[in-house]
Structures are given as C-alpha cells and as structure tokens.
Amino acid sequence: MAAPKKGRRPTGAQGRPGRSLAIILIAMVALTAGMFLSKQTTPRLGIDLAGGTSITLKAKSEPGKPDAINETNMNTAVGIIERRVNGLGVSEAEVQTQGRDHIIVNIPKGTNEQQAREQVGTTAQLYFRPVLAVTEGAPAPPEASQSGSPSAAPSGSGSPSASAATPSSSATSQGRAVSEALKAPNAPSPSPSASESKKADDKATPSTSPSASPSATSADQAAAAALQAKFAALDCTDEAQRTAVSKDVKPEDPTLACGKRGDVWYKWVLGPAQVDGKDVKDAKGQIDQQRGIWIVTMQFTDKGADKFAKITGELAAKQEPQNQFAIVLDGQVISDPSVREALTGGNAEISGSFDQKSAMDLGNMLSYGALPLSFQEDSVTTVTAALGGEQLKAGLIAGAIGLALVVIYLLAYYRGLAFVAIISLIVSGILTYTIMVLLGKGIGFALNLPAVCGAIVAIGITADSFIVYFERIRDEIREGRTLRPAVERAWPRARRTILVSDFVSFLAAAVLFIVTVGKVQGFAFTLGLTTLLDVVVVFLFTKPVMTLLARTNFFASGHPWSGLDPKRLGAKPPLRRSRRTGSDAAAATVSVPVDAKEA
C-alpha cells in the first residue's frame, strides 16, 4: 500500500515569515540610522515650502545679431542654466522662460543659493588665445606711454607640462607681435573708425612704427598702433573699463583683456582665438594631490584636441611671452600658462589662484557649455515660505482627515485585520520618510507641495493593496476553508492583482515624471517611490504577519472581532473526510451531506 503523499513544504514568506520580517526590520533600522548619521532628520524642502530666491534674467540684444533672441536659443539657455544649477547640488530649482526674452530661475533656500546665482547668467564663453604682451593693469604713465615700454609682469601658473615665466617685453617686441598677429591669415584686421585711427596715429611713437614688419601694410600698422594705444591707456583696476574692453570682440580678432593674479590686476594683448569652449568635452574642478592646489581639468573633443595640439606646438617654438596662451572666460583672463612643448592627448588643466569654490564653479560651467545669449539680472527677489506653509498645513490636515477616515473604515469593516493594515501603513510611512530624508542629502531631492500630494495619494494605493489581500482571504473562508490554508491560497491571486495595480500606478508616475517639468515631477517622483514601497511592505511585512496571525487562536478560531468570523462571512459547510478502522482501514470513504446523497 502506497503511503499517502505529503504536502509540499511552504516556501518563502509562507514557510519562513520570520525571515521576511527580519529583512524589513533590518532595512528600517539601517535607513533610520543612516538618517541620524547624516545629521539630517527632516526632508529638504522646495522653494514653495522653504522659500528662496527668484532671479529674473533678461536676454540682451547683440550688435549684428538681431534675430539671436528666439525660442530655440531661449530654450537652450534654460537647459544649460538648469544643468548648471543642479550640478551644484541644488535640486528642485525651477528654470523657465517668461515672455520672449526673460528667464525665471527659482532657487530653494538652504541650498547653494549664492553660488547658483553667480552662475545662472554667466555666459561662460571660453577661448584659448595666444599672448602677445602682458603688463600690470594700471594705465601707463605719460613717459612710459611715449616710450612704449610697459612694465613686466609675471604670468599665471600653468599645467604640469607648462611652466610659469616672467615676460619682459619691450615696445619693439610688442609692436612686432601685434603687427604679425594682425597679418596672420586667421586674424583679419579690425576696422577702427577714422577718428580712432587718427587718435592712434597721434599717440604712436617713432619706436613703434619702425618695429613693425617692413611688409606690413599701412592698415596693419594703423590697427597695431590703435591696439597698442588702447593697451597703454587701459586701466584694469576700473570695473567699467574691464567690462568694456572685450565687449563685442569677435573670436577671430586680436583683443585686450584683463585678469587678476592675487590682489593685482594685469592686462594682456591677445591674438585670435585658436580653441573655444565648444571644443571642451568635459571639465571638472579637483585638487591636485601632489601640489596641493585646486585645478580645473579639461577633456577636449577630437577636433578640439587637434586644435590644442597645433597651437601649443606653435607656441612652444616662440620666446616669452609669445610662448604663452591665455585662457579667457567671458572676456577675463583666468590663466596664462607658458608652453614648452606641444600638448597632445586631448587633456589639459587650468591652474592658478583657484580655491575649491572657484575651481568647481568653472568646471561646472565649462561642462555644460556657454549660453547662446548674454543675460543681465532684471530683478532678484526673496520668496517667503508663508503661502507655501499655509498650503502645506491645509494639505496635511486634509491628509490626516483622509487617513483617519481610512482607519475608521478598516476598524468598522475588518475589525482585527484593521490592525494589520494600520501597522503596515506605519511601516510604509517610516520607510518613505527616511528615504526622502536620505535622498535630500544624497541627490538633493526637495519636497514640494505636489510631492506631499503624491505621498497623500499613496495612502490610498497602499490601503487598496491590503484590502485586495483581505478580501481574497475572506473569499476562501466563505468557501469553507479554515484560516491557515485560506491565507496561503488567497496570496497567489491577491499577489497578481496587487502587482498589476502597482505596475499601472508606477508606469503612470514614470511617464508623468519624464514628460513634465518643475513641481509636477515632485508629485510623480513621490508617487512612484511610494508605489514601489507598497510592493515591498505587502510582500515583506503584511503577508508574513498574516501567516503568523493565522497560527494564533484568536484569528484561527474565527473570533467575532477578528474580522474573519465564518458565520458573519456566510461560510459554506466545510468538506469533512473520515477513515474506517479495522479490516476496512485500507478503504477510505467520504461522508457527504444528506442533500448531496439525495441529489
């Protein structure tokens, strides 16, 4: 006689509910400990809840580019500004256009407000230009101007493959350098006005003109003289002159520029741009461990690497200061390293008087490129959190009322099972809160009003999962099964329904997050996060807890207050099996109700 088959041993939460409960308990403890270790116990708030700064930028019209202010350039500028600000760790910053030529930037309080403000309107036009002459930034005295001999000044420090030098330029070498630059094929001569040329001719000294190449045309000589006259008169200690000196200069034209080394201003005569910011693929500020200074490392595109190798190869063969190239950002020289050999490989670095903030700021701006338009701050206002605080208070009250109604309904309808749902909601709340706090610290996630709404909506989604499972269990009891098999038989069907429902909610949240911008993304992110946590809580907490409760007498006996009373649920008479003893032990009979026999 074959032995009766043994039932399959339950697996997973069914057979080892303690293991699942231990996993979720460890996760809760770890998240809570991480929150306290991070010294951040409250979520980061968005601008509507915490206040912050609102900056209005106005696009400026540029000479010769009447159609530059258009929808395409404005949208490009919005994307670059948003990436710059978020690159500083500022999350939930709102960047959007307003009208035809305005951009509104909202930066939440408690983040890098000042640092972000310094970057939002910075054009970040980067050029690598050869140095023709350099001297201190003050205007030359009359006798120096007449002799054309500006004082020497030290150059900025360069990369490890470039060494610093102290140029000593005479008027003759400067005049020759400027003249040669103006004659270069890739350096078209500027076209000064007649009065400007006349003024330059009046100021030009005999020592300057003979120094020019004999083959130079009179236009080249006039342009060189005009540029040198401006160079001698330039006062880089004057902010107005610093701003105006390189305004509206084309990349292919020679120019003047100012820059600061320590506390001293210097001024440069620079040749045509050889490499620009578009040729930079990536940049970042970091500390040089060997030298202990902050630098900005750059990686060029393939095309940019070829340009950089070519210009550094040409400069390496020249004498100081013509063997230097100036790195010019928005018209200001930030470094002017000298070159000893061609720099190949597509990588370079900028070093100088950087601190951590300035190095990381520059790396951040170069990484995301230059703005296609120039902007000026139209207004800067401080946003208070008063209105958002009132709305948050109203939203929390509404959420508390909704949660209270859900709890009352669960207690009235499910009785003892309601405590399982309530404890599961508490577990879900702890996980959600700690993760939001850690995300604020880790990736800069900020909680705004729509995000709070998403969390409130998630209460209903989580409660719905419990209800699906409870109703499946009650259906099994109505079929005449006892609680323990009812809990296990109900789980596969409830699990499928819960997963399908949560997948639809998560898919909707993901699509909403992708296709929207600004505050709506906060709603979508919170909804998606809480939907995922709902699956975790139901699988690792609610189901194991029900497996354990099914073994207790209170729930297994169908106590009236357990919510699983077979009489209240209208359960069918259970199927009973009996076996005879004695000689007929091998034969099993099944007793059935009388009405079934008659049928």
Residue pairs with C-beta under 8 A, 6 or more apart in sequence:
1 586
9 15
10 488
12 20
13 19
13 20
13 539
13 540
13 543
13 544
13 547
14 488
14 491
14 547
17 543
17 544
17 545
17 547
17 548
18 544
20 539
20 540
20 541
20 543
20 544
21 540
21 541
21 544
21 545
23 540
24 427
24 536
24 537
24 540
24 541
27 431
28 427
28 430
28 431
28 434
31 430
31 431
31 434
31 435
31 438
32 430
32 434
34 434
34 438
35 41
35 434
35 437
35 438
38 437
38 438
38 441
40 437
40 438
40 440
40 441
41 437
42 437
43 433
43 436
43 437
43 440
43 445
43 446
43 447
44 50
44 91
44 108
44 110
44 111
44 440
44 441
44 444
44 445
44 446
44 447
45 108
45 110
45 385
45 446
45 447
45 448
46 92
46 108
46 446
46 447
46 448
46 449
46 451
46 519
46 522
47 54
47 92
47 94
47 106
47 107
47 108
47 109
47 383
47 388
47 446
47 448
48 385
48 387
48 388
48 391
48 448
48 449
48 519
49 385
49 388
49 389
49 392
49 447
49 448
49 449
50 108
50 109
50 110
50 385
50 388
50 446
51 108
51 109
51 382
51 383
51 384
51 385
51 388
52 106
52 107
52 108
52 109
52 110
52 111
52 113
52 382
52 383
53 106
53 107
53 109
53 113
53 117
53 380
53 381
53 382
53 383
54 104
54 105
54 106
54 107
54 380
54 381
54 382
54 383
55 104
55 105
55 106
55 107
55 117
55 120
55 121
55 377
55 379
55 380
56 98
56 102
56 103
56 104
56 105
56 377
56 378
56 379
56 380
56 381
57 102
57 103
57 104
57 105
57 120
57 121
57 375
57 376
57 377
57 378
58 101
58 102
58 375
58 376
58 377
58 378
59 69
59 73
59 74
59 77
59 101
59 102
59 103
59 373
59 374
59 375
60 373
60 374
60 375
60 376
61 68
61 69
62 68
62 248
62 373
62 374
63 248
68 372
68 373
69 100
69 101
69 373
73 372
73 373
74 97
74 100
74 101
74 103
74 373
75 97
76 371
76 372
77 103
77 371
77 372
77 373
77 375
78 95
78 96
78 97
78 103
80 368
80 369
80 370
80 371
81 95
81 103
81 105
81 119
81 120
81 121
81 371
82 93
82 95
83 368
84 116
84 119
84 120
84 364
84 365
84 368
85 93
85 95
85 105
85 107
85 116
85 119
85 120
86 93
86 444
87 364
87 367
87 368
88 111
88 112
88 115
88 116
88 119
88 364
89 111
89 112
89 444
90 107
90 108
90 111
90 112
90 113
90 116
90 444
91 108
91 111
91 440
91 443
91 444
91 445
91 446
92 108
92 444
92 445
92 446
92 448
92 519
92 522
93 105
93 106
93 107
93 108
93 111
93 116
94 104
94 105
94 106
94 518
94 519
95 103
95 104
95 105
95 106
95 120
96 103
96 104
96 517
96 518
97 103
97 104
98 104
102 378
103 375
105 116
105 120
106 383
107 113
107 116
107 117
108 446
109 383
109 385
111 444
115 357
115 361
117 380
118 361
119 361
119 364
119 365
121 371
121 375
121 376
121 377
122 330
122 365
122 371
123 330
123 370
123 371
123 373
123 374
123 375
124 277
124 329
124 330
124 365
124 366
124 369
124 370
124 371
125 276
125 277
125 329
125 330
125 331
125 370
126 276
126 277
126 280
126 327
126 328
126 329
126 366
126 370
127 251
127 273
127 275
127 276
127 277
127 327
127 328
128 273
128 274
128 275
128 276
128 308
128 311
128 325
128 326
128 327
128 328
129 255
129 257
129 270
129 271
129 272
129 273
129 274
129 325
129 326
129 328
130 181
130 270
130 271
130 272
130 274
130 311
130 315
130 322
130 324
130 325
130 326
131 155
131 167
131 268
131 269
131 270
131 271
131 321
131 322
131 324
131 325
131 326
131 336
132 174
132 177
132 178
132 181
132 254
132 268
132 269
132 270
132 271
132 321
132 322
133 150
133 167
133 169
133 173
133 174
133 177
133 178
133 231
133 268
133 269
133 321
134 153
134 155
134 167
134 169
134 266
134 267
134 268
134 269
134 321
134 324
134 336
135 150
135 151
135 152
135 153
135 169
135 266
135 267
136 150
136 151
136 153
136 264
136 265
136 266
136 267
137 234
137 235
137 236
137 237
137 258
137 264
137 265
137 266
137 267
138 235
138 236
138 237
138 265
139 145
139 232
139 233
139 234
139 235
140 150
140 232
140 233
144 150
144 151
144 232
145 203
145 232
145 233
146 205
147 171
147 205
147 207
148 170
148 171
148 172
148 174
148 175
148 205
148 207
148 208
148 228
148 232
149 170
149 171
150 169
150 171
150 174
150 231
150 232
152 166
152 167
152 168
152 169
153 166
153 167
153 261
153 264
153 266
154 164
154 165
154 166
154 167
154 261
155 164
155 165
155 166
155 167
155 321
155 324
155 336
155 337
155 338
156 164
156 259
156 261
156 333
156 334
156 335
156 336
156 337
156 351
156 352
156 353
157 164
157 335
157 337
157 351
157 352
158 164
158 335
158 336
158 337
158 338
158 339
158 351
159 295
159 337
159 343
159 348
159 349
159 350
159 351
160 349
161 340
161 341
161 343
162 337
162 338
162 339
162 340
162 343
163 337
163 338
163 340
164 337
164 338
165 320
165 321
165 323
165 324
165 338
166 320
167 320
167 321
167 324
168 320
169 177
169 321
171 205
171 207
171 208
171 211
171 228
172 207
172 208
172 211
173 211
174 228
174 269
175 207
175 208
175 209
175 211
175 212
175 224
175 228
176 211
176 212
176 213
177 269
177 322
178 224
178 227
178 228
178 254
178 269
179 211
179 212
179 213
179 216
179 220
179 221
179 224
180 213
181 187
181 254
181 271
181 272
182 189
182 190
182 216
182 220
182 223
182 224
182 227
182 254
183 213
183 215
183 216
183 220
184 271
184 272
186 252
186 272
187 252
187 253
187 254
187 271
187 272
188 252
188 253
189 219
189 220
189 223
190 223
190 226
190 227
190 253
190 254
192 200
192 222
192 223
192 226
196 226
197 222
197 226
199 226
199 229
200 222
200 225
200 226
200 228
200 229
201 222
201 225
203 225
203 229
203 232
204 225
204 228
204 229
208 224
208 225
208 228
209 221
209 225
212 220
212 221
212 224
216 224
227 254
227 256
227 269
228 269
230 245
230 256
231 256
231 267
231 269
234 241
234 245
234 256
234 258
234 267
235 241
236 242
236 245
236 258
236 259
236 265
236 266
236 267
237 265
241 258
242 258
242 265
242 332
243 331
245 255
245 256
245 257
245 258
245 331
246 255
246 256
246 257
246 328
246 331
246 332
247 331
249 255
249 331
251 272
251 273
251 276
252 272
252 273
253 272
254 269
254 270
254 271
254 272
255 270
256 267
256 268
256 269
256 270
257 267
257 268
257 270
257 326
257 328
257 331
257 332
257 333
258 265
258 266
258 267
258 268
258 332
258 333
259 265
259 266
259 267
259 268
259 326
259 332
259 333
259 334
259 336
260 266
260 353
261 352
261 353
262 353
266 333
268 326
268 333
268 336
270 326
270 328
270 333
273 328
274 307
274 308
274 310
274 311
274 325
275 300
275 304
275 307
275 308
275 311
277 366
277 369
277 370
278 304
278 369
278 370
279 300
279 301
279 303
279 304
279 305
279 307
279 308
280 298
280 299
280 300
280 301
280 304
280 366
281 299
281 300
281 301
281 304
281 346
282 298
282 299
282 367
283 296
283 297
283 298
283 299
283 362
283 363
283 366
283 367
284 296
284 297
284 360
284 363
284 364
284 367
285 294
285 295
285 296
285 354
285 356
285 358
285 359
285 360
285 361
285 362
285 363
285 364
286 294
286 295
286 296
286 297
286 359
286 363
287 293
287 294
287 295
287 356
288 294
288 295
288 351
293 351
293 354
294 354
294 355
294 356
294 358
294 359
295 349
295 350
295 351
295 354
295 359
296 349
296 350
296 351
296 354
296 359
296 362
296 363
296 366
297 347
297 348
297 349
297 363
298 347
298 348
298 349
298 350
298 366
299 346
299 347
300 307
300 308
300 346
300 347
300 348
301 346
302 346
304 346
305 344
305 345
305 346
308 343
308 346
308 348
309 342
309 343
309 344
310 342
311 325
312 325
312 339
312 341
312 342
312 343
313 341
313 342
315 322
315 323
315 324
315 325
315 339
316 323
316 339
316 340
316 341
316 342
317 323
320 338
321 336
321 338
323 338
323 339
323 340
324 336
324 337
324 338
324 339
325 336
325 337
325 339
326 333
326 335
326 336
327 333
327 334
327 335
327 336
327 337
327 350
328 334
329 362
334 350
334 352
334 362
335 350
335 351
335 352
337 351
350 362
354 362
388 449
391 449
392 449
392 452
395 449
395 452
395 453
395 456
396 452
398 456
399 452
399 455
399 456
399 459
402 456
402 459
402 460
403 425
403 459
406 459
406 460
406 463
407 418
407 422
410 417
410 418
410 421
410 422
410 463
410 466
411 418
413 563
414 421
414 470
414 563
415 561
415 562
415 563
416 554
416 555
416 559
416 561
416 562
416 563
416 564
417 470
417 562
417 563
417 564
418 563
420 466
420 542
420 545
420 546
420 549
421 463
421 466
421 467
421 470
421 542
423 541
423 545
424 462
424 466
424 537
424 538
424 541
424 542
424 545
425 459
425 462
425 463
427 537
427 541
428 458
428 462
428 530
428 533
428 534
428 537
431 533
431 536
431 537
432 455
432 458
432 529
432 530
432 533
435 529
435 533
436 445
436 447
436 526
436 529
439 445
440 446
440 447
445 525
446 522
447 522
447 526
448 519
448 522
449 519
449 522
450 519
450 520
450 522
450 523
450 526
451 522
451 523
451 525
451 526
452 526
453 523
454 509
454 522
454 523
454 524
454 525
454 526
454 527
454 530
455 526
455 530
457 527
458 526
458 527
458 530
458 531
458 534
461 501
461 502
461 505
461 530
461 531
461 534
462 530
462 534
462 537
464 501
465 498
465 501
465 502
465 534
465 538
465 542
466 538
466 542
468 494
468 497
468 498
468 501
469 490
469 491
469 494
469 498
469 538
469 542
469 543
469 546
470 563
472 490
472 491
472 493
472 494
472 497
473 483
473 486
473 487
473 490
473 494
473 546
473 564
474 564
474 569
475 490
476 485
476 486
476 487
476 489
476 490
477 483
477 486
477 558
477 564
477 566
477 569
477 571
478 566
478 569
478 570
478 571
478 572
479 571
479 572
480 571
480 572
480 573
480 574
480 575
481 489
481 574
482 556
482 574
483 550
483 555
483 556
483 558
483 564
484 550
484 551
484 556
486 550
487 546
487 547
487 550
488 547
491 543
495 539
498 534
498 535
498 538
499 535
502 531
502 532
502 534
502 535
505 527
505 531
506 528
506 531
506 532
508 527
509 524
509 525
509 527
509 528
509 531
510 524
510 528
512 520
512 521
512 523
512 524
512 527
513 521
513 524
513 525
513 528
516 524
549 555
550 556
554 562
555 562
555 564
558 564
558 565
558 566
558 567
559 565
560 568
573 593
576 591
577 588
577 590
577 591
578 589
578 590
578 591
579 585
579 588
579 589
580 587
580 588
580 589
